[in-house]
Amino acid sequence: MKTILDACCGSRMFWFNKNNSNVLFMDKRHYYEKLPTGHIVNVKPDVQADFRSMPFEDNSFHLVVFDPPHLMHAGKTSWLAKKYGVLNQDTWPDDLKAGFSECMRVLKPYGTLVFKWNTDQISMSKVLKIFGQSPLFGDKRSKTRWLIFMKGVGQND
């Protein structure tokens, strides 16, 4: 069993090693397209599944990376939508809450969750309110945020 789960891997953009043998790459999409601009969208997960309902047992991973789509407003055929995916405008709070809960469920006790979010369309404060848990630490200033949570730590701290 792999020790790390990337729950919304997309095209694995932030990974230095896009084929890291310790990581199980998951995404609900499987998609490849070479765009006229020269950009390539290559979403090729090891497991095709939705982050709201993961096909893994409880307490399976030491580390989970949760980088869900952060856009609600993007053209259906736009490069951004193809590359990152798009949130449903009506259900995004429930979707993110379910995804966060699933990430915590599949983490081993005291496992680490790395959450990546871009605040362009939805503020970080709205997202954290949905999660109901404070991060241990992370980036508070940039538009793209990296926050660290630990299973069993931080709920009421």
DSSP file (Angstrom, degrees, kcal/mol; ACC not computed):
  #  RESIDUE AA STRUCTURE BP1 BP2  ACC     N-H-->O    O-->H-N    N-H-->O    O-->H-N    TCO  KAPPA ALPHA  PHI   PSI    X-CA   Y-CA   Z-CA
    1    1 A M              0   0    0      0, 0.0     2,-0.1     0, 0.0    23,-0.0   0.000 360.0 360.0 360.0 138.0    0.0    0.0    0.0
    2    2 A K        -     0   0    0      1,-0.1    21,-0.1     2,-0.1    20,-0.1  -0.462 360.0-144.4 -75.4 151.7    1.3    3.5   -0.8
    3    3 A T  S    S+     0   0    0     19,-0.6    59,-1.9    58,-0.1    60,-1.7   0.602  77.6  57.8 -95.5 -13.4    1.7    5.8    2.1
    4    4 A I  E     -ab  23  63A   0     18,-2.0    20,-2.9    58,-0.2     2,-0.5  -0.956  61.9-162.8-123.7 136.8    0.7    9.1    0.4
    5    5 A L  E     -ab  24  64A   0     58,-2.4    60,-3.1    -2,-0.4     2,-0.8  -0.979   9.3-163.0-118.2 127.4   -2.6   10.0   -1.3
    6    6 A D  E >   -ab  25  65A   0     18,-2.5    20,-2.7    -2,-0.5     3,-0.7  -0.927  13.8-168.4-101.9 104.2   -3.1   12.9   -3.7
    7    7 A A  T 3  S+     0   0    0     58,-2.4    59,-0.1    -2,-0.8    -1,-0.1   0.632  80.9  24.0 -75.5 -16.1   -6.9   13.1   -3.6
    8    8 A C  T 3  S+     0   0    0     57,-0.4    -1,-0.3    19,-0.1    19,-0.2  -0.491  74.2 165.6-143.6  65.6   -7.3   15.5   -6.5
    9    9 A C    X   +     0   0    0     17,-3.0     3,-2.9    -3,-0.7     4,-0.4   0.736   7.9 172.1 -67.3 -25.6   -4.1   15.0   -8.5
   10   10 A G  T 3  S-     0   0    0      1,-0.3    34,-0.6    16,-0.3    -1,-0.2  -0.286  77.2 -22.3  50.6-133.0   -5.1   16.7  -11.8
   11   11 A S  T 3  S-     0   0    0     72,-0.4    -1,-0.3    32,-0.2    32,-0.1   0.157  89.8-113.9 -95.4  19.4   -2.0   16.9  -13.9
   12   12 A R    X   +     0   0    0     -3,-2.9     3,-1.0    -4,-0.1    -2,-0.1   0.828  56.5 163.8  59.8  36.4    0.3   16.5  -10.9
   13   13 A M  T 3   +     0   0    0     -4,-0.4    -1,-0.1     1,-0.2    -3,-0.1   0.826  65.7  44.1 -60.9 -39.0    1.6   20.1  -11.4
   14   14 A F  T 3  S+     0   0    0      3,-0.0     2,-0.3     4,-0.0    -1,-0.2   0.553  88.6 104.3 -89.4  -4.2    3.2   20.8   -8.1
   15   15 A W    <   -     0   0    0     -3,-1.0     3,-0.3     1,-0.2     0, 0.0  -0.592  57.6-156.0 -77.1 131.9    5.0   17.4   -7.7
   16   16 A F  S    S+     0   0    0     -2,-0.3     2,-0.7     1,-0.3    -1,-0.2   0.900  96.5  36.5 -68.8 -41.6    8.7   17.4   -8.4
   17   17 A N  S >  S-     0   0    0      1,-0.1     3,-1.6    -3,-0.1    -1,-0.3  -0.908  73.6-169.2-112.6 101.6    8.5   13.7   -9.2
   18   18 A K  T 3  S+     0   0    0     -2,-0.7    -1,-0.1     1,-0.3    -2,-0.1   0.526  88.4  46.1 -70.0  -5.1    5.2   13.2  -11.0
   19   19 A N  T 3  S+     0   0    0     -3,-0.0    -1,-0.3    -7,-0.0     2,-0.0  -0.073  76.5 165.0-125.4  31.8    5.6    9.4  -10.7
   20   20 A N    X   -     0   0    0     -3,-1.6     3,-1.6     1,-0.2    -5,-0.0  -0.295  34.2-143.7 -54.2 123.5    6.6    9.2   -7.1
   21   21 A S  T 3  S+     0   0    0      1,-0.3    -1,-0.2     3,-0.0     0, 0.0   0.619  96.1  60.3 -71.2 -12.1    6.3    5.5   -6.1
   22   22 A N  T 3  S+     0   0    0    -20,-0.1   -18,-2.0   -19,-0.1   -19,-0.6   0.575  93.8  82.0 -86.6  -9.9    5.1    6.5   -2.6
   23   23 A V  E <   -a    4   0A   0     -3,-1.6     2,-0.7   -20,-0.2   -18,-0.2  -0.809  62.2-154.2-107.3 134.5    2.1    8.4   -3.9
   24   24 A L  E     -a    5   0A   0    -20,-2.9   -18,-2.5    -2,-0.4     2,-0.5  -0.935  22.0-149.4 -98.8 115.7   -1.3    7.1   -5.0
   25   25 A F  E     +a    6   0A   0     -2,-0.7    21,-2.2   -20,-0.2    22,-2.0  -0.779  20.1 179.3 -92.9 122.6   -2.7    9.6   -7.5
   26   26 A M  E     +g   47   0B   0    -20,-2.7   -17,-3.0    -2,-0.5     2,-0.3  -0.944  10.8 152.9-124.9 143.6   -6.5    9.9   -7.5
   27   27 A D  E     -g   48   0B   0     20,-1.7    22,-1.1    -2,-0.4   -19,-0.1  -0.955  44.6-130.1-159.9 154.0   -8.8   12.1   -9.5
   28   28 A K  S    S+     0   0    0     -2,-0.3     2,-0.3    20,-0.2    22,-0.1   0.639  91.5  68.8 -81.4 -12.3  -12.4   11.8  -10.7
   29   29 A R        -     0   0    0     20,-0.2     2,-0.4     2,-0.1    20,-0.1  -0.754  55.6-170.0-106.1 152.1  -11.3   12.8  -14.2
   30   30 A H        +     0   0    0     -2,-0.3     2,-0.3    14,-0.1    14,-0.2  -0.928  34.8 149.5-134.2 111.6   -9.2   11.0  -16.8
   31   31 A Y  E     -H   43   0C   0     12,-2.1    12,-3.5    -2,-0.4     2,-0.4  -0.998  26.8-177.7-153.6 138.3   -8.4   13.5  -19.5
   32   32 A Y  E     +H   42   0C   0     -2,-0.3     2,-0.3    10,-0.2    10,-0.2  -0.997  16.4 153.4-137.9 134.4   -5.8   14.3  -22.1
   33   33 A E  E     -H   41   0C   0      8,-2.2     8,-3.0    -2,-0.4     2,-0.7  -0.926  32.7-147.0-158.2 135.4   -5.7   17.2  -24.6
   34   34 A K  E     -H   40   0C   0     -2,-0.3     6,-0.2     6,-0.2     5,-0.1  -0.928  31.4-145.9 -99.6 116.9   -3.0   19.2  -26.4
   35   35 A L    >   -     0   0    0      4,-2.9     3,-2.4    -2,-0.7    -2,-0.0  -0.434  22.0-112.6 -84.5 155.9   -4.4   22.7  -26.7
   36   36 A P  T 3  S+     0   0    0      0, 0.0    -1,-0.1     0, 0.0    -2,-0.0   0.760 116.8  63.5 -57.0 -24.7   -3.8   25.0  -29.7
   37   37 A T  T 3  S-     0   0    0      2,-0.1     3,-0.1     1,-0.1    -3,-0.0   0.592 121.1-107.5 -74.7 -10.1   -1.8   27.2  -27.3
   38   38 A G  S <  S+     0   0    0     -3,-2.4     2,-0.1     1,-0.4    -1,-0.1   0.208  77.9 133.8  98.8 -14.7    0.7   24.4  -26.8
   39   39 A H        -     0   0    0     -5,-0.1    -4,-2.9     1,-0.0     2,-0.5  -0.395  45.1-147.9 -65.6 145.5   -0.5   23.6  -23.2
   40   40 A I  E     -H   34   0C   0     -6,-0.2     2,-0.6    -3,-0.1    -6,-0.2  -0.978   6.0-159.6-117.7 128.6   -1.1   20.0  -22.5
   41   41 A V  E     +H   33   0C   0     -8,-3.0    -8,-2.2    -2,-0.5     2,-0.4  -0.941  18.9 170.6-104.9 115.5   -3.7   18.9  -20.1
   42   42 A N  E     +H   32   0C   0     -2,-0.6     2,-0.8   -10,-0.2   -10,-0.2  -0.832   7.8 172.7-132.4  94.0   -2.9   15.3  -18.9
   43   43 A V  E     +H   31   0C   0    -12,-3.5   -12,-2.1    -2,-0.4   -32,-0.2  -0.887  13.6 156.8-102.8 105.8   -5.0   14.1  -16.0
   44   44 A K        -     0   0    0     -2,-0.8   -14,-0.1   -34,-0.6   -19,-0.1  -0.707  17.8-173.8-134.4  80.1   -4.0   10.4  -15.6
   45   45 A P        -     0   0    0      0, 0.0   -19,-0.2     0, 0.0     3,-0.2  -0.329  31.2-135.5 -75.2 156.9   -4.8    9.2  -12.1
   46   46 A D  S    S+     0   0    0    -21,-2.2     2,-0.4     1,-0.3   -20,-0.2   0.852 101.7  28.6 -71.0 -37.2   -3.8    5.8  -10.7
   47   47 A V  E    S-g   26   0B   0    -22,-2.0   -20,-1.7     2,-0.1     2,-0.8  -0.993  76.7-147.4-126.7 126.8   -7.3    5.5   -9.2
   48   48 A Q  E     +g   27   0B   0     -2,-0.4     2,-0.3   -22,-0.2   -20,-0.2  -0.852  47.9 125.4 -96.1 110.0  -10.3    7.3  -10.8
   49   49 A A        -     0   0    0    -22,-1.1     2,-0.4    -2,-0.8   -20,-0.2  -0.979  60.5-100.1-159.8 160.8  -12.6    8.3   -7.9
   50   50 A D    >   -     0   0    0      3,-0.4     3,-1.9    -2,-0.3   -42,-0.1  -0.716  24.1-134.6 -90.1 134.3  -14.4   11.2   -6.4
   51   51 A F  T 3  S+     0   0    0     -2,-0.4     3,-0.4     1,-0.3    51,-0.2   0.674 103.4  65.6 -63.9 -15.3  -12.8   12.9   -3.4
   52   52 A R  T 3  S+     0   0    0      1,-0.3    -1,-0.3    50,-0.1     2,-0.2   0.650 116.0  24.6 -79.9 -14.9  -16.3   13.0   -1.7
   53   53 A S  S <  S-     0   0    0     -3,-1.9    -3,-0.4    49,-0.0    -1,-0.3  -0.663  81.6-167.2-151.4  86.3  -16.4    9.2   -1.6
   54   54 A M        -     0   0    0     -3,-0.4     2,-0.8    -2,-0.2    -3,-0.1  -0.546  22.7-135.1 -85.0 141.3  -13.0    7.5   -1.6
   55   55 A P  S    S+     0   0    0      0, 0.0     2,-0.3     0, 0.0    -1,-0.1  -0.168  71.0 103.5 -87.2  43.3  -12.6    3.8   -2.2
   56   56 A F  S    S-     0   0    0     -2,-0.8     3,-0.1     1,-0.0    -2,-0.1  -0.893  72.8-107.5-125.4 153.7  -10.1    3.3    0.7
   57   57 A E    >   -     0   0    0     -2,-0.3     3,-0.6     1,-0.1    -1,-0.0  -0.331  48.9 -85.5 -71.0 158.4  -10.4    1.9    4.2
   58   58 A D  T 3  S+     0   0    0      1,-0.2    48,-0.3     2,-0.1    -1,-0.1  -0.271 111.7  18.4 -56.3 149.5  -10.2    4.2    7.2
   59   59 A N  T 3  S+     0   0    0     46,-2.4    -1,-0.2    48,-0.5    48,-0.2   0.877  83.2 135.8  57.2  46.1   -6.7    5.0    8.5
   60   60 A S    <   +     0   0    0     46,-1.7     2,-0.3    -3,-0.6    47,-0.2   0.752  52.7  48.4 -96.1 -27.8   -5.0    4.1    5.2
   61   61 A F  E     - c   0 107A   0     45,-2.7    47,-3.1     1,-0.1   -57,-0.2  -0.885  52.9-153.3-126.1 147.2   -2.4    6.9    4.6
   62   62 A H  E    S+     0   0A   0    -59,-1.9    50,-2.3    -2,-0.3     2,-0.4   0.795  91.9  24.6 -79.5 -31.7    0.2    8.8    6.5
   63   63 A L  E     -bc   4 112A   0    -60,-1.7   -58,-2.4    48,-0.2     2,-0.4  -1.000  64.6-171.2-139.3 133.9   -0.1   11.9    4.3
   64   64 A V  E     -bc   5 113A   0     48,-2.4    50,-2.8    -2,-0.4     2,-0.5  -0.995   9.6-155.4-125.6 132.9   -3.0   13.2    2.2
   65   65 A V  E     -bc   6 114A   0    -60,-3.1   -58,-2.4    -2,-0.4     2,-0.6  -0.935   9.5-169.4-104.7 125.2   -2.8   16.1   -0.2
   66   66 A F  E     + c   0 115A   0     48,-3.2    50,-2.2    -2,-0.5   -60,-0.1  -0.915  20.8 155.3-120.7 103.1   -6.1   17.8   -0.9
   67   67 A D        +     0   0    0     -2,-0.6    50,-0.1    48,-0.2     3,-0.1  -0.667  21.4 178.4-125.7  71.2   -6.0   20.2   -3.8
   68   68 A P        -     0   0    0      0, 0.0    19,-0.1     0, 0.0   -60,-0.1  -0.227  43.5 -76.3 -73.8 164.8   -9.6   20.4   -5.0
   69   69 A P        -     0   0    0      0, 0.0    17,-0.1     0, 0.0    16,-0.1  -0.320  41.8-169.6 -54.5 143.2  -10.8   22.6   -7.8
   70   70 A H        +     0   0    0     15,-0.3     2,-0.4    -3,-0.1    51,-0.3   0.398  53.6  92.5-117.6  -1.1  -11.1   26.2   -6.5
   71   71 A L        +     0   0    0     14,-0.4    16,-3.7     1,-0.1     3,-0.1  -0.786  32.6 166.8-100.0 137.5  -12.9   27.8   -9.5
   72   72 A M  S    S+     0   0    0     -2,-0.4     2,-0.7    14,-0.2    17,-0.2   0.619  76.7  54.7-107.1 -31.0  -16.7   28.2   -9.8
   73   73 A H  S    S+     0   0    0     16,-0.0     2,-0.3     2,-0.0    -1,-0.2  -0.862  71.4 118.5-113.0  99.2  -16.6   30.6  -12.7
   74   74 A A        -     0   0    0     -2,-0.7    12,-0.0    -3,-0.1    -3,-0.0  -0.956  68.0 -96.8-155.1 140.2  -14.6   29.4  -15.7
   75   75 A G    >   -     0   0    0     -2,-0.3     3,-1.9     1,-0.1     6,-0.4  -0.316  33.4-122.5 -59.6 140.5  -15.8   28.7  -19.2
   76   76 A K  T 3  S+     0   0    0      1,-0.3    -1,-0.1     5,-0.1    10,-0.0   0.788 113.3  36.3 -58.0 -29.2  -16.6   25.0  -19.7
   77   77 A T  T 3  S+     0   0    0      4,-0.1    -1,-0.3     5,-0.0    -2,-0.1   0.286  92.8 122.6-106.0   9.7  -14.0   24.8  -22.6
   78   78 A S  S <> S-     0   0    0     -3,-1.9     4,-2.1     1,-0.1     5,-0.2  -0.319  72.3-120.2 -71.8 155.4  -11.5   27.1  -21.0
   79   79 A W  H  > S+     0   0    0      1,-0.2     4,-2.6     2,-0.2     5,-0.2   0.890 114.1  54.6 -59.4 -40.9   -7.9   26.0  -20.4
   80   80 A L  H  >>S+     0   0    0      1,-0.2     4,-2.9     2,-0.2     5,-0.5   0.917 108.5  47.3 -61.1 -44.6   -8.4   26.7  -16.6
   81   81 A A  H  >5S+     0   0    0     -6,-0.4     4,-1.9     1,-0.2    -1,-0.2   0.904 114.6  46.8 -64.4 -41.1  -11.5   24.5  -16.4
   82   82 A K  H  <5S+     0   0    0     -4,-2.1    -2,-0.2     2,-0.2    -1,-0.2   0.891 118.1  41.8 -67.4 -39.3   -9.7   21.7  -18.2
   83   83 A K  H  <5S+     0   0    0     -4,-2.6   -72,-0.4    -5,-0.2    -2,-0.2   0.916 132.4  17.4 -74.8 -44.9   -6.6   21.9  -16.2
   84   84 A Y  H  <5S-     0   0    0     -4,-2.9    -3,-0.2    -5,-0.2    -2,-0.2   0.631  96.6-128.9-107.1 -17.1   -8.1   22.4  -12.7
   85   85 A G     << -     0   0    0     -4,-1.9   -14,-0.4    -5,-0.5     2,-0.4  -0.169  25.0-100.1  81.6 171.1  -11.7   21.3  -12.9
   86   86 A V        -     0   0    0    -17,-0.1   -14,-0.2   -16,-0.1     2,-0.2  -0.988  21.3-125.0-135.8 140.8  -14.6   23.5  -11.7
   87   87 A L        -     0   0    0    -16,-3.7     2,-0.4    -2,-0.4   -17,-0.1  -0.547  34.1-106.0 -79.5 149.2  -16.7   23.4   -8.5
   88   88 A N     >  -     0   0    0     -2,-0.2     4,-1.6     1,-0.1     7,-0.1  -0.650  24.7-141.5 -73.4 126.7  -20.4   23.2   -8.7
   89   89 A Q  T  4 S+     0   0    0     -2,-0.4    -1,-0.1     1,-0.2   -17,-0.0   0.777  97.7  41.5 -63.3 -27.6  -21.8   26.6   -7.9
   90   90 A D  T  4 S+     0   0    0      1,-0.1    -1,-0.2     2,-0.1    -2,-0.0   0.784 125.5  29.1 -91.1 -29.6  -24.7   25.2   -5.9
   91   91 A T  T  > S+     0   0    0      1,-0.1     4,-2.7     2,-0.1     3,-0.3   0.375  79.7 112.1-115.5   4.2  -23.1   22.4   -4.0
   92   92 A W  H  X S+     0   0    0     -4,-1.6     4,-2.7     1,-0.2     5,-0.3   0.837  78.1  52.6 -54.8 -38.9  -19.5   23.5   -3.5
   93   93 A P  H  > S+     0   0    0      0, 0.0     4,-2.2     0, 0.0    -1,-0.2   0.949 114.8  41.6 -62.7 -44.5  -19.7   23.9    0.3
   94   94 A D  H  > S+     0   0    0     -3,-0.3     4,-2.5     2,-0.2    -2,-0.2   0.882 114.5  53.1 -66.3 -37.9  -21.1   20.4    0.8
   95   95 A D  H  X S+     0   0    0     -4,-2.7     4,-2.3     2,-0.2    -1,-0.2   0.932 111.7  44.0 -63.5 -46.5  -18.6   19.0   -1.7
   96   96 A L  H  X S+     0   0    0     -4,-2.7     4,-2.7    -5,-0.2     5,-0.2   0.891 113.3  51.5 -66.8 -39.0  -15.6   20.5    0.0
   97   97 A K  H  X S+     0   0    0     -4,-2.2     4,-2.4    -5,-0.3    -2,-0.2   0.929 111.7  46.9 -62.5 -44.7  -16.9   19.5    3.5
   98   98 A A  H  X S+     0   0    0     -4,-2.5     4,-2.4     2,-0.2    -2,-0.2   0.902 112.9  50.1 -63.3 -40.9  -17.4   15.9    2.2
   99   99 A G  H  X S+     0   0    0     -4,-2.3     4,-2.4     2,-0.2    -2,-0.2   0.918 110.8  47.8 -64.4 -44.0  -13.9   15.9    0.7
  100  100 A F  H  X S+     0   0    0     -4,-2.7     4,-2.3     2,-0.2    -2,-0.2   0.919 112.5  50.0 -62.3 -43.6  -12.2   17.2    3.8
  101  101 A S  H  X S+     0   0    0     -4,-2.4     4,-2.3     1,-0.2    -2,-0.2   0.901 110.9  49.2 -62.3 -41.6  -14.1   14.6    5.9
  102  102 A E  H  X S+     0   0    0     -4,-2.4     4,-2.2     2,-0.2    -1,-0.2   0.902 108.9  52.6 -65.2 -41.2  -13.0   11.8    3.5
  103  103 A C  H  X S+     0   0    0     -4,-2.4     4,-0.8     1,-0.2    -2,-0.2   0.926 112.3  45.5 -59.6 -44.3   -9.4   13.0    3.6
  104  104 A M  H  < S+     0   0    0     -4,-2.3     3,-0.4     1,-0.2    -2,-0.2   0.876 110.0  55.5 -66.5 -37.2   -9.5   12.9    7.4
  105  105 A R  H  < S+     0   0    0     -4,-2.3   -46,-2.4     1,-0.2    -2,-0.2   0.910 109.7  44.4 -62.5 -43.0  -11.2    9.5    7.4
  106  106 A V  H  < S+     0   0    0     -4,-2.2   -45,-2.7   -48,-0.3   -46,-1.7   0.593  94.7  98.4 -83.1  -9.0   -8.5    7.8    5.2
  107  107 A L  E  < S-c   61   0A   0     -4,-0.8   -48,-0.5    -3,-0.4   -45,-0.2  -0.524  78.6-118.9 -74.0 143.4   -5.6    9.4    7.2
  108  108 A K  E >   -     0   0A   0    -47,-3.1     3,-2.5   -49,-0.2    43,-0.2  -0.417  53.1 -71.2 -69.7 157.7   -3.9    7.3    9.9
  109  109 A P  E 3  S+     0   0A   0      0, 0.0    -1,-0.2     0, 0.0    43,-0.1  -0.304 126.3   9.8 -52.8 132.8   -4.2    8.7   13.4
  110  110 A Y  E 3  S+     0   0A   0     41,-1.1    42,-0.1     1,-0.2     2,-0.1   0.670  97.4 149.7  63.5  21.1   -2.0   11.7   13.7
  111  111 A G  E <   -     0   0A   0     -3,-2.5    40,-2.5    -7,-0.1     2,-0.4  -0.364  46.3-111.7 -74.1 163.6   -1.5   11.6    9.9
  112  112 A T  E     -cD  63 150A   0    -50,-2.3   -48,-2.4    38,-0.2     2,-0.5  -0.833  21.1-161.5-107.7 134.9   -0.9   14.9    8.0
  113  113 A L  E     -cD  64 149A   0     36,-2.7    36,-2.8    -2,-0.4     2,-0.6  -0.969   4.7-161.0-113.0 122.7   -3.3   16.6    5.6
  114  114 A V  E     -cD  65 148A   0    -50,-2.8   -48,-3.2    -2,-0.5     2,-0.5  -0.921  11.3-165.7-102.4 119.0   -1.8   19.2    3.3
  115  115 A F  E     -cD  66 147A   0     32,-3.1    32,-3.0    -2,-0.6     2,-0.4  -0.921   4.1-166.3-111.3 127.6   -4.6   21.4    1.9
  116  116 A K  E     + D   0 146A   0    -50,-2.2     2,-0.3    -2,-0.5    30,-0.2  -0.942  14.9 167.3-114.4 133.4   -3.9   23.7   -1.1
  117  117 A W  E     - D   0 145A   0     28,-2.3    28,-4.1    -2,-0.4     2,-0.5  -0.999  28.2-146.9-147.6 141.0   -6.4   26.5   -2.0
  118  118 A N  E     - D   0 144A   0     -2,-0.3     3,-0.5    26,-0.3     4,-0.5  -0.949  10.2-155.0-108.2 129.2   -6.5   29.5   -4.3
  119  119 A T        +     0   0    0     24,-2.8    25,-0.1    -2,-0.5     5,-0.1   0.213  61.5 111.4 -89.9  14.6   -8.6   32.4   -2.9
  120  120 A D  S    S+     0   0    0      1,-0.2    -1,-0.2    23,-0.2     3,-0.1   0.879  97.4   8.1 -57.8 -42.0   -9.3   34.0   -6.2
  121  121 A Q  S    S+     0   0    0     -3,-0.5     2,-0.4   -51,-0.3    -1,-0.2   0.662 133.9  37.9-116.2 -23.8  -13.1   33.1   -6.2
  122  122 A I  S    S-     0   0    0     -4,-0.5    -1,-0.3   -52,-0.2     5,-0.0  -0.993  83.2-123.2-133.4 126.7  -13.8   31.7   -2.7
  123  123 A S     >  -     0   0    0     -2,-0.4     4,-1.6     1,-0.1     3,-0.1  -0.242  15.6-123.9 -69.4 154.6  -12.1   33.1    0.5
  124  124 A M  H  > S+     0   0    0      1,-0.2     4,-2.8     2,-0.2     5,-0.2   0.860 110.5  59.8 -63.7 -37.2  -10.1   31.0    2.8
  125  125 A S  H  > S+     0   0    0      1,-0.2     4,-1.8     2,-0.2    -1,-0.2   0.882 104.3  50.1 -62.8 -37.4  -12.3   32.0    5.8
  126  126 A K  H  > S+     0   0    0      2,-0.2     4,-1.4     1,-0.2    -1,-0.2   0.907 112.3  47.4 -64.9 -41.4  -15.4   30.6    4.0
  127  127 A V  H  X S+     0   0    0     -4,-1.6     4,-1.9     1,-0.2    -2,-0.2   0.927 111.2  49.7 -67.3 -45.0  -13.6   27.3    3.3
  128  128 A L  H  X>S+     0   0    0     -4,-2.8     4,-2.0     1,-0.2     5,-0.6   0.856 106.7  56.1 -64.2 -34.1  -12.2   27.0    6.9
  129  129 A K  H  <5S+     0   0    0     -4,-1.8    -1,-0.2    -5,-0.2    -2,-0.2   0.889 107.1  50.4 -62.1 -38.6  -15.7   27.6    8.3
  130  130 A I  H  <5S+     0   0    0     -4,-1.4    -2,-0.2     1,-0.2    -1,-0.2   0.897 109.7  50.2 -65.0 -42.0  -17.0   24.7    6.2
  131  131 A F  H  <5S-     0   0    0     -4,-1.9    -2,-0.2     2,-0.1    -1,-0.2   0.844  90.8-150.3 -68.2 -34.3  -14.2   22.4    7.5
  132  132 A G  T  <5 +     0   0    0     -4,-2.0     2,-0.4     1,-0.2    -3,-0.1   0.725  64.0  94.7  69.8  20.8  -14.9   23.2   11.2
  133  133 A Q  S   <S-     0   0    0     -5,-0.6    -1,-0.2    23,-0.0    22,-0.2  -0.996  70.5-129.8-144.4 137.9  -11.2   22.6   12.0
  134  134 A S        -     0   0    0     20,-1.2    23,-0.1    -2,-0.4     2,-0.1  -0.651  26.6-119.6 -86.1 141.9   -8.3   25.0   12.3
  135  135 A P        -     0   0    0      0, 0.0    14,-0.2     0, 0.0     3,-0.1  -0.390  13.2-130.0 -71.7 158.8   -5.1   24.3   10.5
  136  136 A L  S    S-     0   0    0     12,-3.3     2,-0.3     1,-0.3    13,-0.2   0.910  79.7 -32.5 -72.9 -43.8   -1.9   23.9   12.6
  137  137 A F  E    S+E  148   0A   0     11,-1.0    11,-2.8     2,-0.0    -1,-0.3  -0.968  71.9 133.5-164.7 171.5    0.0   26.3   10.3
  138  138 A G  E     -E  147   0A   0     -2,-0.3     2,-0.5     9,-0.2     9,-0.2  -0.961  57.3 -40.8 161.6-175.2    0.3   27.5    6.8
  139  139 A D        +     0   0    0      7,-2.0     7,-0.1    -2,-0.3    -2,-0.0  -0.661  42.6 176.7 -81.8 124.0    0.5   30.5    4.4
  140  140 A K  S    S+     0   0    0     -2,-0.5    -1,-0.1     5,-0.1     5,-0.1   0.470  70.4  44.3-104.8  -4.3   -1.7   33.3    5.4
  141  141 A R  S    S+     0   0    0      3,-0.1     4,-0.1     0, 0.0    -2,-0.0   0.771  86.7  81.2-117.4 -32.8   -0.8   36.0    2.9
  142  142 A S  S    S-     0   0    0      2,-0.2   -23,-0.1     1,-0.1     3,-0.0  -0.249  77.5-118.0 -79.6 167.9   -0.6   34.7   -0.7
  143  143 A K  S    S+     0   0    0      1,-0.1   -24,-2.8   -25,-0.1     2,-0.6   0.872 107.5  55.2 -70.8 -38.0   -3.4   34.0   -3.1
  144  144 A T  E    S-D  118   0A   0    -26,-0.2     2,-0.3   -25,-0.1   -26,-0.3  -0.886  83.8-160.8 -97.6 121.7   -2.6   30.3   -3.2
  145  145 A R  E     -D  117   0A   0    -28,-4.1   -28,-2.3    -2,-0.6     2,-0.5  -0.784  16.9-161.8-108.6 144.9   -2.5   28.9    0.3
  146  146 A W  E     -D  116   0A   0     -2,-0.3    -7,-2.0   -30,-0.2     2,-0.4  -0.991  18.8-178.4-120.9 118.6   -0.9   25.8    1.7
  147  147 A L  E     -DE 115 138A   0    -32,-3.0   -32,-3.1    -2,-0.5     2,-0.5  -0.920  15.9-144.5-121.9 146.8   -2.4   24.7    5.1
  148  148 A I  E     +DE 114 137A   0    -11,-2.8   -12,-3.3    -2,-0.4   -11,-1.0  -0.940  18.8 175.7-116.4 127.8   -1.4   21.8    7.3
  149  149 A F  E     -D  113   0A   0    -36,-2.8   -36,-2.7    -2,-0.5     2,-0.4  -0.859  14.9-151.5-120.3 157.6   -3.8   19.8    9.4
  150  150 A M  E >   -DF 112 153A   0      3,-0.8     3,-2.2    -2,-0.3     2,-0.2  -0.998  26.3-112.5-132.6 132.8   -3.2   16.7   11.5
  151  151 A K  T 3  S+     0   0    0    -40,-2.5   -41,-1.1    -2,-0.4     3,-0.1  -0.431 105.4  14.3 -62.7 124.7   -5.8   14.1   12.3
  152  152 A G  T 3  S+     0   0    0     -2,-0.2     2,-0.4     1,-0.2    -1,-0.3   0.410 114.3  86.9  91.4  -1.5   -6.7   14.2   15.9
  153  153 A V  B <  S+F  150   0A   0     -3,-2.2    -3,-0.8     1,-0.1    -1,-0.2  -0.996  80.5  21.4-132.4 133.5   -5.0   17.6   16.5
  154  154 A G  S    S+     0   0    0     -2,-0.4   -20,-1.2    -5,-0.1    -1,-0.1   0.360  73.8 117.9 102.4  -5.9   -6.5   21.1   16.1
  155  155 A Q  S    S+     0   0    0      1,-0.2   -21,-0.1   -22,-0.2    -2,-0.1   0.915 100.3   6.4 -62.0 -41.3  -10.2   20.6   16.3
  156  156 A N              0   0    0      1,-0.1    -1,-0.2   -23,-0.1   -23,-0.0   0.221 360.0 360.0-125.7  13.2  -10.6   22.7   19.4
  157  157 A D              0   0    0    -23,-0.1    -2,-0.1     0, 0.0    -1,-0.1   0.473 360.0 360.0 -82.5 360.0   -7.1   24.2   19.8
